[in-house]
Amino acid sequence: MQTRFLVAVFTLLLSLTSAVWAGERGYFGFNPEIDAEGMFWNPTLRSVTIAKVSPKSPADAAGMKQDDVVLEVAGKAIAGAKGKEIQALMEKDIGESIRMKLKHANGEVVEVTMVAAAKTW
């Protein structure tokens, strides 16, 4: 129960951070579901699963799918990583790219590269 609350708070903080940087920071177009433990301001990650991929987004173009499990971000393993460390790796300016290793629902492991785009509302 406490872990779900902490994950919800961390996800909210991540969303708010993204909103603050809107227009300056790039957008990838996916929403993560985070399983973590520890303090909400910098939890230790257990797993990150893709909850939603926005149509016509960089994530969609790269082949990311809902229910994909994120294994690595920029070469850094998710399991055991600190939330702020992964968040920092994901903060890219428009035009910068990020590599991620994903595990699709069918078990296939793929690497995708996404280029941060401007958020269009």
Backbone as CSV, one residue per row, in Angstrom:
resi,resn,N_x,N_y,N_z,CA_x,CA_y,CA_z,C_x,C_y,C_z
1,MET,0.819,-1.182,0.000,0.000,0.000,0.000,0.871,1.258,0.000
2,GLN,1.855,1.306,0.905,2.735,2.470,0.987,3.518,2.632,-0.312
3,THR,3.958,1.525,-0.908,4.713,1.594,-2.152,3.870,2.197,-3.261
4,ARG,2.596,1.800,-3.361,1.717,2.358,-4.397,1.555,3.874,-4.206
5,PHE,1.425,4.304,-2.962,1.315,5.729,-2.690,2.579,6.461,-3.117
6,LEU,3.734,5.899,-2.761,5.004,6.528,-3.116,5.170,6.589,-4.627
7,VAL,4.775,5.525,-5.317,4.867,5.510,-6.776,3.957,6.578,-7.363
8,ALA,2.757,6.713,-6.819,1.835,7.728,-7.320,2.413,9.128,-7.121
9,VAL,2.990,9.372,-5.966,3.590,10.688,-5.690,4.770,10.935,-6.617
10,PHE,5.640,9.928,-6.803,6.792,10.081,-7.686,6.343,10.352,-9.119
11,THR,5.319,9.629,-9.576,4.809,9.835,-10.928,4.256,11.251,-11.075
12,LEU,3.551,11.723,-10.062,3.030,13.082,-10.091,4.168,14.093,-10.164
13,LEU,5.195,13.908,-9.340,6.341,14.819,-9.367,7.032,14.794,-10.717
14,LEU,7.163,13.606,-11.311,7.770,13.482,-12.629,6.938,14.236,-13.665
15,SER,5.624,14.117,-13.576,4.741,14.826,-14.501,4.858,16.332,-14.325
16,LEU,4.897,16.783,-13.069,5.025,18.214,-12.815,6.352,18.753,-13.315
17,THR,7.418,17.983,-13.130,8.731,18.392,-13.627,8.688,18.538,-15.139
18,SER,8.042,17.605,-15.808,7.929,17.676,-17.266,7.150,18.905,-17.685
19,ALA,6.093,19.232,-16.932,5.278,20.389,-17.275,6.074,21.680,-17.118
20,VAL,6.904,21.754,-16.100,7.723,22.941,-15.879,8.658,23.180,-17.064
21,TRP,9.184,22.109,-17.616,10.152,22.229,-18.693,9.506,22.275,-20.077
22,ALA,8.180,22.208,-20.152,7.492,22.204,-21.453,7.962,23.393,-22.277
23,GLY,8.288,23.145,-23.521,8.762,24.194,-24.405,10.271,24.260,-24.456
24,GLU,10.971,23.902,-23.389,12.423,23.890,-23.376,12.946,22.457,-23.496
25,ARG,12.328,21.569,-22.777,12.744,20.172,-22.799,11.965,19.435,-23.873
26,GLY,12.559,18.372,-24.348,11.919,17.564,-25.364,10.864,16.645,-24.784
27,TYR,10.102,16.076,-25.666,8.971,15.219,-25.345,9.149,13.907,-26.097
28,PHE,8.918,12.796,-25.406,9.038,11.483,-26.050,7.684,10.837,-26.307
29,GLY,6.672,11.166,-25.526,5.323,10.685,-25.802,4.952,9.355,-25.187
30,PHE,5.411,9.097,-23.976,4.951,7.891,-23.285,4.781,8.203,-21.806
31,ASN,3.933,7.417,-21.170,3.711,7.548,-19.728,4.170,6.259,-19.060
32,PRO,5.050,6.370,-18.069,5.529,5.176,-17.379,4.680,4.830,-16.159
33,GLU,4.656,3.565,-15.836,4.110,3.096,-14.560,5.316,2.583,-13.790
34,ILE,5.556,3.157,-12.625,6.790,2.911,-11.897,6.524,2.079,-10.653
35,ASP,7.302,1.020,-10.482,7.268,0.222,-9.259,8.581,0.501,-8.544
36,ALA,8.480,1.044,-7.327,9.680,1.473,-6.614,9.486,1.312,-5.113
37,GLU,10.593,1.453,-4.399,10.534,1.422,-2.941,11.447,2.505,-2.399
38,GLY,11.173,2.926,-1.190,11.998,3.949,-0.565,11.323,5.301,-0.595
39,MET,12.090,6.313,-0.307,11.572,7.672,-0.207,11.089,8.171,-1.566
40,PHE,9.930,8.849,-1.572,9.302,9.233,-2.829,10.128,10.216,-3.635
41,TRP,10.998,11.017,-3.007,11.758,12.009,-3.766,12.931,11.390,-4.521
42,ASN,13.337,10.176,-4.173,14.384,9.484,-4.920,14.322,7.982,-4.625
43,PRO,13.240,7.337,-5.071,13.067,5.917,-4.758,14.040,5.036,-5.536
44,THR,14.202,3.832,-5.053,14.946,2.806,-5.779,13.943,2.091,-6.678
45,LEU,14.238,2.058,-7.959,13.309,1.476,-8.927,13.387,-0.047,-8.931
46,ARG,12.232,-0.674,-9.009,12.152,-2.125,-9.222,11.923,-2.389,-10.706
47,SER,10.943,-1.655,-11.260,10.638,-1.816,-12.683,9.899,-0.582,-13.191
48,VAL,9.947,-0.422,-14.507,9.196,0.629,-15.187,8.503,-0.033,-16.376
49,THR,7.192,0.125,-16.421,6.384,-0.433,-17.501,5.709,0.719,-18.231
50,ILE,5.581,0.602,-19.535,4.948,1.656,-20.325,3.433,1.517,-20.211
51,ALA,2.799,2.548,-19.641,1.355,2.534,-19.442,0.612,3.058,-20.674
52,LYS,1.239,4.015,-21.384,0.579,4.625,-22.544,1.632,5.167,-23.495
53,VAL,1.373,5.017,-24.780,2.213,5.607,-25.828,1.311,6.512,-26.655
54,SER,1.685,7.766,-26.764,0.889,8.721,-27.531,1.077,8.488,-29.030
55,PRO,-0.030,8.505,-29.778,0.061,8.336,-31.232,0.924,9.432,-31.861
56,LYS,1.680,9.067,-32.869,2.509,9.990,-33.644,3.589,10.687,-32.813
57,SER,3.965,10.065,-31.719,5.021,10.608,-30.854,6.349,9.942,-31.208
58,PRO,7.468,10.467,-30.703,8.750,9.792,-30.909,8.743,8.346,-30.389
59,ALA,8.069,8.107,-29.277,7.988,6.737,-28.731,7.231,5.812,-29.683
60,ASP,6.130,6.308,-30.233,5.335,5.538,-31.193,6.163,5.243,-32.446
61,ALA,6.858,6.255,-32.956,7.683,6.081,-34.151,8.822,5.083,-33.929
62,ALA,9.322,5.001,-32.691,10.423,4.084,-32.378,9.945,2.650,-32.159
63,GLY,8.623,2.448,-32.062,8.097,1.103,-31.868,7.801,0.738,-30.419
64,MET,7.813,1.711,-29.517,7.464,1.447,-28.131,5.978,1.127,-28.060
65,LYS,5.632,0.157,-27.183,4.249,-0.267,-27.059,3.807,-0.257,-25.606
66,GLN,2.514,-0.092,-25.413,1.951,-0.203,-24.068,2.308,-1.580,-23.514
67,ASP,2.638,-1.651,-22.252,3.039,-2.864,-21.517,4.486,-3.286,-21.766
68,ASP,5.243,-2.531,-22.561,6.681,-2.801,-22.656,7.311,-2.570,-21.286
69,VAL,8.303,-3.374,-20.958,9.066,-3.183,-19.734,10.382,-2.514,-20.127
70,VAL,10.703,-1.415,-19.456,11.947,-0.700,-19.726,13.063,-1.390,-18.937
71,LEU,14.052,-1.906,-19.650,15.172,-2.590,-19.009,16.340,-1.646,-18.752
72,GLU,16.603,-0.734,-19.708,17.722,0.204,-19.598,17.346,1.542,-20.220
73,VAL,17.933,2.596,-19.690,17.855,3.931,-20.270,19.289,4.420,-20.418
74,ALA,19.683,4.726,-21.645,21.043,5.213,-21.934,22.108,4.291,-21.337
75,GLY,21.866,2.982,-21.418,22.833,2.003,-20.927,22.772,1.718,-19.437
76,LYS,21.911,2.422,-18.699,21.778,2.248,-17.244,20.582,1.339,-16.955
77,ALA,20.828,0.236,-16.245,19.765,-0.695,-15.885,18.750,-0.018,-14.973
78,ILE,17.478,-0.302,-15.191,16.398,0.266,-14.378,16.369,-0.366,-12.995
79,ALA,16.367,-1.694,-12.937,16.251,-2.387,-11.651,17.410,-1.988,-10.736
80,GLY,17.068,-1.417,-9.581,18.068,-1.002,-8.610,18.565,0.422,-8.772
81,ALA,18.191,1.085,-9.853,18.635,2.469,-10.082,17.801,3.418,-9.226
82,LYS,18.353,4.569,-8.951,17.628,5.611,-8.231,16.774,6.399,-9.224
83,GLY,15.587,6.778,-8.786,14.645,7.482,-9.648,15.194,8.755,-10.249
84,LYS,15.877,9.567,-9.446,16.408,10.833,-9.953,17.490,10.622,-11.007
85,GLU,18.255,9.548,-10.872,19.296,9.255,-11.852,18.676,8.955,-13.217
86,ILE,17.629,8.125,-13.230,16.964,7.792,-14.490,16.241,9.013,-15.038
87,GLN,15.606,9.786,-14.169,14.923,11.001,-14.605,15.905,11.951,-15.293
88,ALA,17.098,12.106,-14.728,18.113,12.986,-15.324,18.539,12.485,-16.705
89,LEU,18.625,11.178,-16.867,18.998,10.615,-18.168,17.927,10.885,-19.220
90,MET,16.673,10.979,-18.778,15.549,11.175,-19.697,15.335,12.639,-20.070
91,GLU,15.891,13.560,-19.336,15.687,14.975,-19.615,16.568,15.405,-20.779
92,LYS,15.949,15.548,-21.914,16.656,15.896,-23.149,16.059,17.150,-23.760
93,ASP,16.906,17.943,-24.363,16.428,19.093,-25.117,15.873,18.606,-26.440
94,ILE,15.046,19.428,-27.052,14.483,19.093,-28.354,15.615,18.806,-29.329
95,GLY,15.506,17.685,-30.039,16.517,17.278,-31.014,17.541,16.299,-30.469
96,GLU,17.661,16.183,-29.148,18.581,15.207,-28.556,17.923,13.836,-28.533
97,SER,18.742,12.809,-28.555,18.193,11.451,-28.598,18.506,10.673,-27.319
98,ILE,17.731,9.616,-27.130,17.916,8.710,-26.000,17.752,7.276,-26.504
99,ARG,18.581,6.381,-25.973,18.473,4.947,-26.282,17.841,4.245,-25.096
100,MET,16.943,3.331,-25.403,16.308,2.546,-24.353,16.253,1.085,-24.789
101,LYS,16.437,0.202,-23.825,16.260,-1.225,-24.076,14.918,-1.613,-23.463
102,LEU,14.070,-2.247,-24.285,12.719,-2.609,-23.880,12.489,-4.108,-24.040
103,LYS,11.584,-4.616,-23.248,11.132,-6.001,-23.409,9.646,-5.936,-23.746
104,HIS,9.313,-6.356,-24.990,7.922,-6.372,-25.426,7.166,-7.469,-24.685
105,ALA,5.851,-7.408,-24.724,4.997,-8.385,-24.039,5.248,-9.815,-24.537
106,ASN,5.695,-9.954,-25.797,5.972,-11.295,-26.342,7.346,-11.826,-25.932
107,GLY,8.085,-11.057,-25.119,9.394,-11.473,-24.627,10.562,-10.972,-25.449
108,GLU,10.293,-10.408,-26.611,11.358,-9.891,-27.483,12.008,-8.672,-26.824
109,VAL,13.329,-8.659,-26.792,14.079,-7.525,-26.261,14.591,-6.707,-27.435
110,VAL,14.298,-5.408,-27.403,14.689,-4.515,-28.497,15.331,-3.266,-27.929
111,GLU,16.166,-2.626,-28.730,16.702,-1.309,-28.400,16.057,-0.300,-29.328
112,VAL,15.617,0.803,-28.762,15.012,1.863,-29.561,15.760,3.157,-29.291
113,THR,15.769,4.010,-30.292,16.334,5.352,-30.153,15.230,6.335,-30.493
114,MET,15.042,7.301,-29.610,14.017,8.320,-29.821,14.679,9.692,-29.815
115,VAL,14.176,10.573,-30.656,14.651,11.955,-30.689,13.580,12.824,-30.040
116,ALA,13.980,13.588,-29.040,13.043,14.447,-28.315,12.436,15.474,-29.253
117,ALA,11.135,15.604,-29.166,10.390,16.521,-30.030,9.757,17.625,-29.181
118,ALA,9.284,18.643,-29.847,8.532,19.700,-29.174,7.142,19.167,-28.866
119,LYS,6.660,19.450,-27.694,5.319,19.023,-27.298,4.299,19.909,-27.986
120,THR,3.351,19.280,-28.644,2.267,20.031,-29.286,0.974,19.657,-28.588
121,TRP,0.236,20.640,-28.151,-1.004,20.376,-27.421,-2.088,20.422,-28.400
